[in-house]
Amino acid sequence: MMRGPHDSVDRLLAGWAAVRPDLDLSPVAVVARLGRLRQIFDTELAATYSEFDLNGADFYALVTLRRLDRPGGVSQRRLMRELNLSSGTVSVRVERLAERGLVTRSPDTTDRRNSLVRLTDAGRSLFERVTPAHVATENRLLAALDEEERDALATLLRRLLISFEGWTTDETFPHLGLTLAPAHVTVKIRRSVGLPETIGLLVRVVEPESRADRAGLRTGDVLVRADGRPLRSVTTLYTAVSRGRDSGKLTLSAVRGADAEFDAVLDLHPGSTDERPPGRAIGGEATYLV
């Protein structure tokens, strides 16, 4: 039993455990806390934005325009991609900022269906005032954590977010010839076809004559360990590949079918297929090209 202060999620878990003692509630312990913290953070940040007559949507549009700032303006289509919003939603946000004199819109001479959005002097001035206040509020919200704890939390959250968004890295990363699905997708796919749930990275594609192909990996395999370390995230694979460059090899343990496990040894010595960098989300779902 945990000693010390209990939070609202501890009380929630105790109630669940009394009703369903057979359930592993460790996922609830994480997801419920993330949800409750998100509610608290959103409320506090909304109060900061309101001091500048903004809401959260306005703020994120404003800082995105400033980050992508171009002399002629930012493509509204680019703004859609960056904010992950529909054309109609972005149009509403841009219109709201334009009514306040914070942005201007102009036709895109290269695409008649598109427009260019540009911050005005008033928009830039507002950005310079609201952004420090935003950062100060976030810093206050994290005051219970020291610098080392913040770094540790950021590392864990990055690993989790990468599993949903995909990843990018430098172009010198050795090209293995694999298209992989993250762990949460792997569990879902194997469950849907009646296979035992296996935690790892599902092999979706193996490129012919690639390092992975020569090592014997096949579509449907699940990579479960990299040089003996459990492989729950592509960040672990990246670390293993980086370490394996000195020896020129990487040992991947994989499960084929229901439970047949085997090792595949990949040659990491420099080759002619190394120049393609890893990819990101494909079809709205994180997929890793390595």
Secondary structure as GFF3:
##gff-version 3
##sequence-region A 1 290
A	DSSP	alpha_helix	8	19	.	.	.	ID=ss1
A	DSSP	alpha_helix	26	50	.	.	.	ID=ss2
A	DSSP	alpha_helix	56	67	.	.	.	ID=ss3
A	DSSP	beta_strand	74	75	.	.	.	ID=ss4
A	DSSP	alpha_helix	76	83	.	.	.	ID=ss5
A	DSSP	alpha_helix	87	99	.	.	.	ID=ss6
A	DSSP	beta_strand	103	108	.	.	.	ID=ss7
A	DSSP	beta_strand	111	119	.	.	.	ID=ss8
A	DSSP	alpha_helix	121	141	.	.	.	ID=ss9
A	DSSP	alpha_helix	147	165	.	.	.	ID=ss10
A	DSSP	beta_strand	178	181	.	.	.	ID=ss11
A	DSSP	alpha_helix	183	192	.	.	.	ID=ss12
A	DSSP	beta_strand	201	206	.	.	.	ID=ss13
A	DSSP	alpha_helix	211	214	.	.	.	ID=ss14
A	DSSP	beta_strand	222	226	.	.	.	ID=ss15
A	DSSP	beta_strand	229	230	.	.	.	ID=ss16
A	DSSP	alpha_helix	234	244	.	.	.	ID=ss17
A	DSSP	beta_strand	249	256	.	.	.	ID=ss18
A	DSSP	beta_strand	260	267	.	.	.	ID=ss19
A	DSSP	beta_strand	288	289	.	.	.	ID=ss20
###
